[in-house]
Amino acid sequence: MRILGQHPPGFGPQQLVGIQTKVHPDGSTADITLHATTGRVDFTVAFESMAAVQAEIRSASLLMLYRQSMEADGGAKAISNLLATALQPTHTDVTIDATTGDRLFVMHFADRIPIVIRRTPQQVLETLTELEAEARRVSN
């Protein structure tokens, strides 16, 4: 999901100075107000789109961190910083899509909405193989 805005005629990019959210009583939508140096912009976001908004903002934040910490070490420090900000779910539910056989990992958090990760059986197998190799590497 991308949110694109036009600059008003005669204005350049606006600087964000604040953000405010109001969640509808039934949880179906949230009104998000971005306060900027030249005014405000209001959005209504449906519940089913909120995870995409959160993921986009987190992705941009992590990319900013990564780029700011790039050094002559080939990015090792940036990767370390990225790993240090990893989300930690309170619990994870796993289901299988009966149509595709894909594994769906629903990660629940105390302070944010759940995230769903879809992996094919082959991707899960590759991840488990990588995990075993990494576990052997760090145990030596």
N, C-alpha and C positions, 0 to 999 in steps of 0.2 A: 504494500500500500504506500503510495506516495502522496504527499500533500504539497501542491504547488500553488504559489500565490503570485499575483501580478503586483508589481510596484506601482503605486499611484503615480500619475504624470507629475514629473518634477521632483520625485522622491527616489532615493536610492534604497538599498537594503535597510530594513528596520532592525533595531537591536531589541532582543527580548528582554523585558524587565520584570516579568512575572507571569505566573500561570495559575489558573483557578479552575477547579472542576466541581460540578454538581451532578450527582447521580440521581436519576429518576427513582422515585420510591419503589417501583417494581423491578429495578435493576436492568431494564431493557435498553436504556441509553444513558449516556453521560454528556453533559454540555461542558465543553472545554473552552475556556477563554484565554487567549494568549494576549497579554498586555505588552505593547511595544512602545518605542519612543514616540511614534507618531499616531498612536491610537490603539485599538484593540481589534482582534479577529475572533469571532465565535464559530465553533464547530459543534455539531451534534454527531456523536459516534455511537453506532449500534453496538450492543454487547458482543456480537459475533465478529466485529471488526477491531475490538479493543486489543486483543492479543497481537494482531498485526501492527497496531500503533506502538504498543509496548516493545515489540521485537525490533521495529525499525529504529526507535529511539535508543534502545540498548545497543543495537548494532552500530549506530553512528557514534555513540559514546565510546564503545570499545575501540572502534577504528581511530577515533581521535586520540585515545590513550596510546594505542599502538604507534601511530605516526609521531606523536610527541616524544616518545621514548626510543625511537629508532636511533641507534648509535652504530659505531664502527664494528660492533660485535655481531653484525649480521642479523640483528633483531632479537637475539637471545633474551636480552633484558625485557624487551617489549613483550615477548611471548610469556615470560615469567610474570610480568605485571598483568597480562591478560588472564593467565591462570589464577592469579591471586584474587581476581574479581569474579570468579566462577559462582554461579548461583548454586545454592544447596537446597534441594527440595526436602520438604518434611516427609513426604512419601511419594512413591511412584506406583501407578496402576499400569498394568500391561494388558492389552487386548490384541486380538488378531482379527484383521479384516477378512471375513469369510470369503469375499469375492477375489481379493488379490493375494491373500496370505501375508500381507504386510503386517509388521508388528507396530502397534501404536503405543507409545510410552507417554502417559499422562502424568506430568510432574506437577505436584501440588506444593505451594509455598505458603508460609504463614502471612507474608506481607504483600502478595501480588497474586494476580490471576494465574490459573494453571497454564502450562505450556504443553502442547502436544507435538511429539516428534514421531515421524513416520519413517520406518526403515524396512527395506525388503529383507527377506530371509538371507539373501546373499550378503547384504550389507551388515546384518547382525553377525553372521559368521565371520566376516572380515574384521569387524570390531572386536569380537571375542579373541580371534587369533592375535591381533595387535595387542590386546590387553594381556594375554598370556606372555607374549614376548617382552612387553614392558615390565611385567611383574618379575620375570626371570632376570631382566637386566638390573633392576633396582635392588634385587635381593642379593646380588653378588658384590 
